[in-house]
Amino acid sequence: MSVLQKGLIAAGFEALKRGCVLVYSTCTISKEENEEIVEFLLEKYKGRAFLEKIQLEKINFLPGMLQNTIRIYPHHNLTESFFVARIRKLS
């Protein structure tokens, strides 16, 4: 699914207005569907895409493999697994 996800995240980022935020989240903790997709976007839009810190209340999470990304694990919240990245489009 990573090829499809790269196309989707790039299209979403292109549609985003400057200064706005794209939240990329999946219900998996697979590096191929998460960190590698975000790394692809950051490289493709170098200098225009910036990972912002995520603040969540009442949800337990751990840092992701990329700085400013997070992972939510089932045994910490009685939920499914999630990956979340907050990406700002710079001018």
Secondary structure, DSSP 8 states (H G I E B T S, - for coil): -HHHHHHHHHHHHHHS-TT-EEEEEES---GGGTHHHHHHHHHHTTTTEEEE----SS---EE-SSTTEEEE-HHHHTS--EEEEEEEE--
